[in-house]
Amino acid sequence: MSKKIRKPVKNEKDFSGKILKILSKSPNKAFNYKQIAAKLELDDTKSRNQIIKDLKILASSKKIIESEPGKYLIKAVSQDYYEGTIDMTSRKTAYFICEDFTEDVFIPTNNLNRALDKDKVKVYVYNRRKGKRPEGEVIEVIERNKTEFVGVIDIQPNFAFVSTANPKMYTDIFIPKDKIGEAENGDVVLVAIEDWPKRADSPFGSVIKVLGKPGEHNTEIHAILAEYGLPSDFPVEVEVYAQKLDTSIQESEIAKRRDMRDTLTFTIDPKDAKDFDDALSFKKLENGNFEIGIHIADVSYYLEEGTILDDEAYQRATSVYLVDRVVPMLPEVLSNFACSLRPHEEKYTFSAVFEVSPTAQVINQWFGRTVIYSDQRFAYEEAQYIIETKDNTIPIDISITGESYFVPDEIVEATLKLDELAKILRKKRMQNGAISFDKVEVKFNLDAEGEPEGVYFKISKDANHLIEEFMLLANRKVAEYIGKQKKTFVYRIHDEPNEDKLIAMQQVISKFGYKIDFRNKGDISKSLNALMEEVNGKKEQNLIDTLAIRSMSKAKYSTDNIGHYGLAFDYYSHFTSPIRRYPDVMVHRLLQYYLDGGTSVDEETYETKSLHCSNMENLATNAERDSIKYMQVKYMQDHQDEEFLGVISGVTEWGIYVEIVSNKCEGMVRIREIKDDYYTFDEKQYALVGATSDSILQLGDEIYVKVKNADLVKKQLDFHFLRRAE
């Protein structure tokens, strides 16, 4: 029987981690590159050469030792000091995350020595005996992850304390009397830690901003932004600078661009959108093919490098989309007006123009600066109506204009043809191994004061997929164009799934009768797609969608192109949303520079910028998630007397998490609240098991609950357990 050989691993960085894991399992044995290749089931020359290269790099960085020529040992780790990051738990303990270890090092509470969550620290590691979990002690806090915190102030006669709602912040903050400022007792405040004296139990700080009273809508929204260090307003000088920009369309500038104002062009966006990043143009060619333009707002024309406007945009790196507001990356004069591709207005754009065959093959491509005129603005619902009915008249109940209106034949025809081509592109993508995550998004109907009146779910339909496929095409082709020139570029990358997380996911989904095929990378993506299709519409869908997304690596920006696993693209960048994403601005600038014949730029500079943008994107995502949790709690406050059917979405030793079927709000039922038996947590079954009745509460079970407590400050729901569903 022939030996099964895995395909070479695409991400070169993966070899280093796997080499360390192999050497760590046998700390007293030296390995050569052939033995490591055999362990990894790799026998192709390219992979073996990469292993040799990685062994040299690991040895030069002193992570491994070359004990004799060509043979390597893991570096001894007992009784030594390491630098890494603290990952706090909600139980006042932590884990030390460090590249030198294949497993996280446990830090007991009394060994934290003033380290806080995500701080960069130096740790002394001990207890490395076989079969024992390594433990450590923080010796030094090298760099604080953050020094500003949001909390509620408790003012005493001569001092105050600020306590936060963050479960990973295990200490309150002491505020001397002269640093309380204008805060009143019970206010939500933003404080800065200034010192942590050796003998003090709490760090010392000062109030830098009063956010308002707990539970008030604006207070809590501003608290979410402040918690993640995100701005709520633009500095005055930035607004003034933006207002002085000349945003008029000049004939002299049009002369430098490809003029596409006479080509049929339109936008498709959400109903409530104000910034229109992208437009599509469509033209039939005499040879039977189609010219399709993906036109993107030319933000880099207005956003000059080195200005205070550009500095502010870079620091923000992204717009933040909270439930009730957008905190834009660019001032409104640009985001909603000058750069926004509004209907019946001429605009400067940066475009990717393709000649596409009737079978969606790209025959020719062109990239460059253009000027366009948008003939029509559609909401997704309007475009969807055209796709479904092929009707020219948009009815009043769908129309964004407030009245029914007639769509010209050429626009209907273009929309239908683009939809047809998009479906071919999407099918090809899925056949190549792309993963389809159409997770249900929770949205709120808000009244004039921003109060939630109702919940609805955003579901992607053909009109959404139409736009998505052409944006993906532009992003992919731009990245491919530069990538094949081997020049420094900003890519959007996505690594292969985390195998340990997939195994953990398999344990959960097996309880519902599902499984994942782990044989190779292609099988995993096909298996995940089949799983997503199978769970669609079932009670466990949201749980399994969430687990699948969590098993994936996080997409990020980098100059090191490893491809995009989730989209199944070898080259991918972000080119299509420069109004709301700074990496797209960098991509526009680099693309134009290279189109003008420029040589490759400094990779380290752009890698640093990419890391910053990835970090800011992560903070924005967390803030957006917190705003949804806040709004869910606020919504449930007004429904405290109602019974809700829920699905058990998580099980822990202290209780069960329950997601309400009708609105996706999640809360907890404490184990002590379940009165029909005495329950204990069974880790193997992911279940609570009754002591006397053998009654089981496990993932996916349906139960009825009622709101017990809705805490706006902690963004936390507690439920009463009522009964099991029949």
C-alpha positions, 0 to 999 in steps of 0.5 A: 500500500502506498504511503499517503503524503500530505500536500506541502503546507502553504503557510511557511510559518506553520513549519516553525510551529510544527517543528517546535511541537515535534522537538518539544514532545521529545526534549532529550532527542535530537532530530535532523530535517529528514526525521522532521519531514517524515513526522510531518508526512512531507517528502517533496523537495520544496517542503524539505528545503523550507524545513531546513531553512526554518531550522536555521532560523529557529536556531539563530533566534535561539529557540532551538539548539544545534546539538551536532551538525544538522541535528537539533534539540528544543531549548531547555525551558526549565528555570528560565525567563520568557517574554510574552503576553498575559491572557486573563481569565474571569477568575483572577488567574491568567495564562502566559502566551509565549512562542517558546511554549507549545502550551499556555503557562498557567499564572495563579492569582498570587503570581500576577504581580500587577500584570493586567490583561494583554500586558507584555510581561517577563515570566519565570516558568517552573513546574515543567515535569512530565505530566504537569501543567507548566506554571509561571510568575510575572517578574516584570511588566514590560509594557501595558496593553492599555492604561485607560479604563471605563468604570463607575466611580464611588466617591468617599470623603477623601478619595474614590475608587473606580470599578469596571464591568470588565470581568478580566479587570481584577482590581479597582482603581484608586483615585486621589481626591485631587484627581476626581475632577468634575465626576459625581458619585455613581458617574461612568468615567474614563480613568487613566492609571498613572502609578501602582505603588509597591505596597498598594493593592490597587493602581492609582489613577485620575479621571480624564473624562466623565461619560454620564450616568450608568444605563443612559443610552449615550453614556453606555455607547460612549463607554463602549467606544472609550473602553476600546480607546476608540474616538467618538468625535474628530479633533476640531483641527481635522474637521477644519482641514477637511472643510477647506478641501477643494472637492469640486470636479475639475476639467484639468483632473478629468483630463488625467483620468479615463472618462467613463461618465457615459457608461451605464453605472449604478450603486447597490447598498443598504437602505440606510447607507450614506457612504457609497464606496463602490459602483458597477458599470456595464457595457455590452461589447460587439464581440459578445463579451461584457465590459464590467467596471468596479469603481471605487471612491478615490479617497487617496486623491483627497487624503494626502500623505503626511497631512493631519487628515491622513494621520487621523485616518491612519490612527482610526484605521477603520469606521466603527459600525455600532448599532445606532451610529457610525463612527467614521474613519473620515470626516463627513464632508468626505465620507458622505459627500465628496467621496461618496458615489451618490446618484446623478453626481460626477465622482473621481474613482479608482477602477478595475475594469474587466472584459468578461465572457458570457461564462464569467471568464476574465479576458482582459483587465485594466486598473487606473483612475477614472471619473464616473457618473452614477445613473441610479442608486439601488437599495439591496431590496430594490435590486433583489426585487428586479432579480426576482421579478424582472419587473421595471417598476419598483413598488412603494413598499420596497422603494427608498424614494418613498414612492414607486418608480420606473427603472429603465430597461437598460438598467434592469437588463444590466442587473440581471446579466450581472446577477447571472455572471455573479452566480457563475463566479460564486459557483466557481469559488465554491468548487475551488474550496471557498467556505460559505458563512452566511451567518444570520446578523441581528439588527434592530429597528430603532426609534428616533431616540435610538431605543430598540423597537424590534429585532430582525435578521439580515440575510444575504440574498442574490443582490448581496451576492452580486455585489460581493462577487464583483468586489471579490473579483476586483480585490483578487485581481488587484492583489494578483496583478501586484503579487505576481510582480513580487513587489511589496503590497498589503494583502488580506490574508487568512490562514488554515483552520486551527486543528485543535479548534476543529477537533473541539467543534467536532466533539460538540456537533457530533451530539447533533449527528454531524461530522467534519472530514479532516483528511485534507484542506480541501475536504475540510472546506467541502465538509464545512460547506455541507455542514452549513447547508445541513444546519440551515433553518434548524434550531442548532444553526446559530450555535454551529455557525458560531462554532465554525467561525470560531474554528477559523483563523482570523483574517488580517492584513500583512505584506506576507502573502499566504493566500486567503483560505476561506475564499480559496484565493492565492492572492487577495487584498482590500481595494473596494472600501477606502471610505471606511478602511485605511488598508484600502487607501494604502492599496490604492496608493501602492497600486497607482505608484506601481502603475506609474513604474515605481520600484518595490517599497519598504516591506517593514514599513507596510508590515507595521502599518498592516499590523496596526490596521489589523489591531484597530479592526479587532478593537472595532469588531469588539466594540460593535459586538458590545453595542449589539449585546447592549442593545439586546439587553436594552430590548429585553428590559421591556420584555421581562414578563414574557416567556421565551423559547430558547436553545442551550448554546453553552454549558459550564460548571456554573450554568447554561447559556441560552439563546432565544430563538425569536431574537438571538438574545443570549443570557445565562441560567445559573445552575442554582436557579434550576430547581427540579434537581441537583445538577452537576457539570459533565465536561465530556457530555457538555451537559448538566446532569441531575443527581437524582433523576439522571435528567440532562440539559445539553447543547441544543436542547430547547427550554423556556426562560424568562428574564430575571435581570437585564444589566445594561452596564455589564451588558448581561442577561440572566434568565429564570429557567421555566421548563423544558420544551415539549 
